[in-house]
């Protein structure tokens, strides 16, 4: 049988199907370690928020809910375009695969751009943990500083994953443009898609935990 994908099948695999299953399993195992990685931050957040709920809520009011909400919409849209890219690759639709990968990349870069604007605002308002940290209001500054330490740690780690994901999506566009993917061989798009969806899901948890916790307290 003629091989339409020279060099794509590693020598220790008997078929593309076997290679695809191994790649998917490997990515799932990697994502499990990532869950544990982020889990440390989430555990710290739960512990400190349970100790200082009012101060965490007050600090949360300093975040821009509209920017965070916009980024949430952007990532949900990017998950859709990534799923469509995977499907297009499976159907050997070269132009559609490249187009959906491009949309995914642009959404990812848009997310990072908005996050950069948010970070700049925090620096301008002295809300970065350190000797120049300032928070006006009734909240204990030490507890509010812990909130922002977790905010920068969690969103910074997430942004780093977004940068990696954007790089992977950009890399996929090259073989996609060359028509390398079809029903037989498309596992690179699949595994990158799994990674991208994981990063999106992490943000779905971060947004309410960081941006929305102050609403109930504020209304009272």
N, C-alpha and C positions, 0 to 999 in steps of 0.2 A: 504493500500500500504506500502510495506517495505521501511523504511527510510535508504538510504545508507549513509546518512551524519548526524549521531546523534549529536545533539548539534549545528549544523550549522544554523538551522532556529530559529531565535529569536521568543519568544513566542507572541510578539505583531504583527507578520506578519502571514498572512494566507497561503502564498506560497513562494517558492523560487523566483518566477518571481516578486512578489511584493517586496520582500526584495532586489532583484537586482536593481529594478527601484529606490527604496528609497536610496540605497547605491550610485548609480550613480548620482542621483540628489544631494545628500549630498556632494559628491566630487566636482561636478560642482559648487555648491554654495561656497565651500571652495576655489576653484580655482579663483572665482571672487574676493574674499577678497585678495588672493595672488596677483592678477593683480593690485589691488589698492595699496598693500604693495610695490610692485616693482615700481608702477607708480610714487611714490614720488621721487625715485632716477632718473627715466627717466625725470621727469619734471625739477628737479634740473640740470640735465645734459644739457637739451635743453636750459635752461636759461643761464647758464654759458658759454656754447659753443657759443651761439649767441653773447655774449659779448666779448669773447676772442677767436675767431676762429683760429687765427694764433698761439697763445700760446698753445691751445689745440692740434693743429696739430703737433707742434714741440714736445710736450710731448708724443704724440702718437707714434712718431718715436722711442721712447725708449722701446716700447713693441716688443716682438718677434712674428712677423706675422706667422712664420712657426710653432711655438708651438701652437699659437692660432688657426691656420688653422688645425693642426693635431687634436686638441681637438674638433674642429667642425666636422671633419670627424668621429671621434670616437663617438660623441653623435648621429650623424645621423645613424650610424651603430647600436648603442644601441637602438634607436627607432624602427629600423627594427626587431631586436631580441626580443624586448619587445612585439611588435605586434604579432610576431610568437609564443611567449609564451602564449599570450592570446588565439590565435587560437588553439594551441595545447591543452590548458586546456579545451576549449569548445568541442574538439573532444576526450577528455579523453585519450590523448596520454601522458602517464605518463613520460616516458623517454625523449621525445621531449620537454615537458614542463620544466622539470628540466634542460635540456641542454641549452635551450634558455634563461632561467632565469640565469643560470651560465654565459653564454656569456654576458648578460646584466650587471651582477654584475662586471665581469672582465673589461668590457668597462668603467663602472662607476669608478672603482678603478684606471684604467689607466688614465682617465681624471683628477682625483684628484692628482695622482702622477705627471703629467705634470704641473698642477697648482702649486703644491708645489715647483717644480723646478723654475717656473717663479717667485714665491714669494721670493725664496732664492736669485735669481739674483737681484731682486729689493732691498733687504736688503744689498746685497754686494755692489751695486752701489749707495747706499744712496738715493734711490728714494722713501723711505717711508716717508709720511708726518710727520713732527715733527721738533725738533730742529736741527737734523743732515741732513735734506733734502738738496740735491745738484743737480743742473741741469746745465750743461755747454751748452752754446749756446746763441742765441739771445732772447729766450723766457723769459718772466717775470717769475722769480722763484715762485712768489706768485700765479700766475695764473696756472703755471704748477703743483704746489702743490695741487691746487684745483682739477685739472684733476686726479691726483693720489689718492686724497681722494675719489673721485667718483669711480675710478677704483677699489680700495680696498674694498670700501663699496658695490659696485654692484657685483663684482666677489666673494667677501667673502660671501655675502648673498646667492648668487647662489651656491657656494661650500657647504654651510651649508645645502641647500636643497638637493644637491647631496648626501651628507652623509646620510641624512634621507632616501632618495630614495634607496640608496644601502642597508641600514639596512632592509627596507621593502622587497626588492627583496630577500635578504638572508633569511628572515623569511618565505617568500612564498615557498622557496625550500623545507622546511620540510613537509608541507601538500601535496605539489606537489609530492614529492617522495613517500608519503604514498598513493597516488592515490585518494586523496580527491576530485579532480576537474573533472567535466564532463559537459555535455550539460545542466544539470539541475542546478548544483551548481558550479559557477566559478567566482562569482562577486568579491572576494578578488583580483584575478589576474587582473580583468578589472579595478577596481578603482585604484590600484597601477599603472597600465599601464597609466591611465589618468594623474596621478600625474607625472609619469616619462616623458611623452610626453610634459607636461607643462614646466617642468624644461628644457627640451631640446629646446623648442621654445624660452624660455627666452634667452638662450645662442645664438641662431640664431640672435637675436637682439643685444646682447652685443658685439658679435665679430666685426661686421662692425662699430658699433658706437665707440668702443674703439681702435680697431687695424687698421682700414682702413681709418680713417678720414684724415690722413696726406698725402696720396698718391697724391691727386690733387695739394695740395699746394707745395709738394716737387718737383713735375715736373716743377714748375714754379720758 
